[in-house]
Amino acid sequence: MCLVNCAAQLHAEAGAARLRPGSRAACVIASAAASRRLQFATRFCKRHRRQPPRRFGFGTRALAAQLSVRSVGQTNENALDTLTCELRRYFVLRSQGAIALSLRHRLTVMTLPELRDVTGFRGERIVELCLTEYSSLAAPLFRPGFLGDKWPAIDFYVELTTVPEKRLYFFGQAKATSCVLSDDADALHISADRDDVERLMEIPAPTYILGVHEPSKRVFVRAVHSLTPKKAITRIPVAYELNIANLVRLHDEVRAYWLSAASKPTTSVFE
Amino acid sequence: MINDQRQFIGRRGELLAELFLQDLRPRFVARADTLDVGVDFFVGFSNTRGGVNLVAVEVKATEQLSKARIGLARKHYTLLANSNVPGLILVVDVKQSKYYFAFADNANMLDSRETIWVQLLEADEDGRSALLKQLSE
């Protein structure tokens, strides 16, 4: 039995990028310039721009452990603030007691007062889980790496795990939505605008838009290749859901692309 | 390769656990990002008295779970069972995306061995309801 303790060191940059504090501040700084590529449609199908990170608790290093508090339900901001203060106090007391905590750790607080803000965070996780699904396979087909909120055009670098001595890959842009997806719906509605599509087409590698229906945790895929029309993509057929069969098809498609193309230069001026 | 596999299991377990906890509709999920906190998450649930029940969650990820049991180091278990917040052990089967849980309880401490074996309940529909009820009381 292989057991892994899911402690903090395992989430590396993906977790750090998503868990950076500041969403609460971002609500205040509405004019923040950074674009939010993951434009998650809400239940009202409203679009939200990605906000820049902002550190909370800076200068309060004595406040013990680092926590990222994320509200996921109906939030009473005052109650949450009170709780946060209590947590701070608890850790301060604890740090003065028998269990000493390092001073370099800080208490970072991130509250997301609306459920729609959580959609994005959950969407990224759902994509990663979907791509690593292997309940009916011997091993996962993909190894996704989240590139962070600030990387232009793409959210995920995804490697194929099955080809010996090659690390083949594709890029994915995630679009999460919590809009209704009825049982008889023929497509998931997303909002990838013309710029998104054009930026994906500039990347000389297989690129896909990964539509996430957050409430049902279903992921749908649509390719953006050189013959894709340069216009907004607003729907992904439900037939392109990333189930096991389509994961295998996606894997085979990417594999076939790279095996038919030279993936490494044969000369260089620096050799 | 083994490290890759361990990292993969850990990462997938962590993602599944976080989504699982969020699906329980807590008031908040706080990820403990440093090792010395000793647990992976603090989660707060609104209780019937208008307050918040805080629970410390320790996540374990595995590819195969035998007999719905898991072994924990005595030192770690002691920390969970003797803290001023209840300690929830959440075990994730990352291959089948199944969840199991148990609360750290001093009753198990009678076992003198270094590894304490904990009997788990599956968090299927019924288990999840029972867990949520326990967390919100």
Interface residues (C-beta under 8 A of the other chain):
Chain A: M1 C2 L3 V4 N5 C6 A7 A8 Q9 L10 H11 A14 G15 L19 A65 Q66 L67 S68 V69 R70 S71 V72 G73 T75 A79 L80 L83 L87 L101 S102 H105 T111 V118 R122 R125 I126 E128 L129 T132 E133 Y134 S135 P140 R143 K217
Chain B: Q5 R6 Q7 F8 I9 G10 R11 R12 G13 E14 L15 L16 A17 E18 L19 Q22 R25 P26 R27 F28 V29 A30 R31 A32 D33 T34 L35 D36 V37 D40 F42 G44 S46 V52 V59 K60 A61 T62 E63 Q64 L65 S66 I70 V92 K95 Q96 S97
